Amino acid sequence: MPSRDKKETLMEDVGLLLFLLLFSATAIMMLLTNHILINVIYLFCTVALMIVTYFMGLLPSLLTNMFFIAVQVVYSIYEYVGSTKAIVWALSFWMIMPLLLCLALYYMTRNQIELQQSNSDLRAALIERGAFDQQTNLRTTVAYVEDASVFIETNERFQLPVTTAIIKIRYFDDLKRMMSENQLKNLLQVTSNTIKTITRDNDITYLLNNEDPTWAILLYSDAKGATIAANRIKAGFDKAVRQDTGLANLAISMVVGIATWDKESMNNPYDLMNAGIKETQYDV
């Protein structure tokens, strides 16, 4: 794998050098030919061909380059036969230079485009599996169950306390009837951003439910430490709501339920999650 990455990097560097060299050569030949109007037109056509190469790939690029060459040949024949003008051989470099520039650009950007496509495919796969919420960029219930299993296994092996904090909006059903769709989306985003900002890097945040907004955090901490974190989140949330012009006039607050993994009374991650949800009923 490292040798392959090195080879791909080398191809990118070679492509960049060739691209710069070819572009410089094109600029020099444009100056030497003294056909300003035709050179400018062909230059814009070349830029268009490179855009096709970048966004559509090699095969469409080759086809459009062949079409561009054919247009130049037809134009030269028309000038020679119809207007009895001599063929300007000095402009013939435009038949090959755009093709070479497109090839150099393709090899220079191929790995970057493939990486972008891979990232896009991975993101789509995560969303399709339900492990990633598109609006808030938070993990969902699917990921929570998978990650909680790892946390629980770590607890059993190293005796590290595992706690979950379940966060909900107080009286959300009543608030929902008074809020517009934009306000609801804004509330979801403000809450998610607040939780992500205040929690530690190793405390993972999840959005378990979009309809009745429910967030969860997995922590390597006991109930006391999780309660401290929950209080920080509540304070940060209250401040964020007051500063938001679309939410400040509404009586919005959050409730938090804390549940610690207990292997004696719990069997799986769902038991931990449900225990935390149940605890939100007692947060006053």
N, C-alpha and C positions, 0 to 999 in steps of 0.2 A: 504493500500500500504506500509506504513512504516514497519508494522509487517511482511509482506511478504518479504521485503528486508532484514529484520533482520534474518528471518528464512533461506533465501538463503545464507546469509553471514555465518551463523552458520554451514550450510551444507558444505560450502567451507572449513571452518576451520577444521571441523571434517574430511573431506576428506584429507586435508593436513596432519593432525596428523596421520591418518591411513596409508597414503602413506609412510610417514617417518618411522613409526613403522614397517611396512611390509618390506620395503627395508632394514632396519637394521637387521631384523630377517633373511632375505634372505642372507645377507652378512655373518652373523654368521654361518648359516647352510652350506654355501659354504666352510667356513674355516674348519668346523668339518668333512665334508665328505671326503676331501683329493682326490677328483677326479677332478683335475684341468682342464683337457681338456674338459670333458663333462660339467662341471660347466660353463666354458667360453662360450661354444657353446650355452647352454641353456640361459645364461645371454643375449647374443646378440639376441636370439630369443624373449626373454621377452621384450627387448627394442623395437624390431620391432613390437611386439603386442601392446605396449603402443603408438607407433607412429600411428598405425592403429586406436586405440581408440580415440586419439586426433583429427585426421583429418577426420575420417569417421563415428564416432559415436559408440553407444553401441552395436547395433545388429551385424555389421561386426566384432566388437571386440569379441563378444561371439562366433561367428562362427569360427573365426581364433583360438581362444583359444581351442575350441572343437577339431579342427583339430590338434593343437599342442599336446593336451593330447592323441589323437588317435595315433599320430606318436610315442610318448613315449611308449605307451602300446605295439605297434607293435614291436618296437625296443627291449623292455624288453623280449617279448615272443621269438623273434628271438635269443637273447642272451642265453635264457634259453634252448630252444629246439635245435637250430642249433649248438651252440657252447658249449653246456652243461655247461654253467656258471651259478652260482647262481644269482638270481635277487638281485640287489643292492637296498635294501629297503630304504637306507639312502637318495637316490636321489628322492624318491617319492614326496618330498615337491615341486618339480618343476611342478607337475601336478596341484597343487592348488594355489601356490604363484603367478604365472603370472596372473591368473584370478582375484585374489584378488587385485593385484597391478593395473590392468586395471580398475577395478570397483572403486577403490579409486581415481585414476587419473580422471576418468569420472566425479565423483561427485565434485572433486576439481576444474575442469575447465569448467563444463557445463555452468555455468552462463556467463563466459567470452566468450565462443564460441557463445552462443545465442546473447550476446550483439554485437559481431562482425558481426554476420549475420544480426541483426536488422539494424545496421549502414549501411551495404552493401545494404540491401533492400531499406532503406530510400534514400540513395544516388542514387540508380538506379531509384527510383520513381521520384525524383527531376529532374533527367536528362530526363526521359521519358516525364515528363510534360513540359519540355522545360523551367524550372525555374532555371536551374543551368547549366553553361557551363563547360564541362568536362576538357577542356584544360587549361583555365585560373582560374577556381574556382570562377568565378564571376556570379552573378545573370544575368538573361537575360530579354528580353522585357516583358515576362509574369510576372515575379516578379516585374519589374519596374511599370507596370500598377497597380498591386495589392498594392504595397507599396505607390505609389503616391496617391492612393485613401485615404489611412490612413493619409498621410501628409496633403492632402487637407481638410480632415475632422477636423484634428487638427487645421489647419488654421482657419476654420470657427468657431470652438468652443472657441479657446484661442487667436485668432488674431495673431498667430505667422507667420511671413513671410516664404513662401515656394518658393524655387528657384531651378531650375535645371540647371546644366552645361552640355552641350553636347560637346564631344571632338572627333575630327576627325584628320586624318593625312592629311596634306596639299599635294595636287597634288598626291593623292594615286594611281590613275589610271595610271599616268605616271611612278611613282616609281615601280609599280607592274611589269611592263614590263622589268625593269632593274634588278629585284631582283630574287634570287633563292627561291625555296620553303622553304628551311631552314631559309633563311634570313627573309622571310615573317612571319614564325612561331616565330622567335626570336623577330621580331619587335612587334608582338602581345603580347608576354610575357613581353618584356621590358616595353612597355607602360602600360600594366595592373599592373605590379609590382610597377611602379613609381606612378601611381594614388593611388593604395592602400596604399603605404607607406606614401605619403604626406598628404592625406586627414585625417580628424579627425575620431575618432572611431564612432561617431554618424552620419557621412556623408556616405551614402551607395553608393557603386559603382556598375555599371551594364555594361555588354557588350551587346549592342543592336543589333549589326550586325557583323558577321564574315567576310562576303565577302567584304563589304566596311567598314572597321573597324570603329565602332562608339561606344563610351563609354558615359555613363551618370552618373551624381552624383545628388542625392537628398540632399538638405541642408535646414535646418531651418535657413535661412539667407536671407537678402535682396540682391539686385543686386550688391551693393558695396562690401559686404562681399564675395559674390561668385566670384567677379572679382579678389579680393585679393587671394583667394584660387586658382583660375585659373592661375594666374601669378606664384604662387609657383609651381604649377604642370608643367607649361611650362619650368621654370628654371630647375627643377629637371629632366625633360625629356631631355632637351638639354645636361645636364651633363651626364646622363645615356647613351645617344647615342654616345657622344664623347668617353666615356670609353669602349664602346663595339667594339671590333675589327672587327666584321662582319658588323657593321652599320656605323662606323665612317667616311668612305669614301663617304657616300651618303648624299645628302642635304635633311635631314629629319627634319621636324618641325610639330607642331600641331596647329590646329585652335580650338578655343573654342567659343561656343555660349551660352549666358546667357539669361534665360527667367524666369520671376517671375510670380507666379500664380495670375491671375486676374479674379475674379469670374464674372466680368461684361462682359468680352470678351471671356472667356474660359468656356467650359462645362464639360470636362472630362480630364483624364490624357494624352490622346493622343494629345489634344490641347496644353498642356504644353510641351510635348516632341517635337512636330512639330515646335512649336515656337522657341525652343532652336536650333533645326536643321537648321531652317531658319537663325538664327542669326550667325551661323558659316560662312555664305557667306560674312559677313561684317567684319570678324576678319582679320586684315591685319598685 
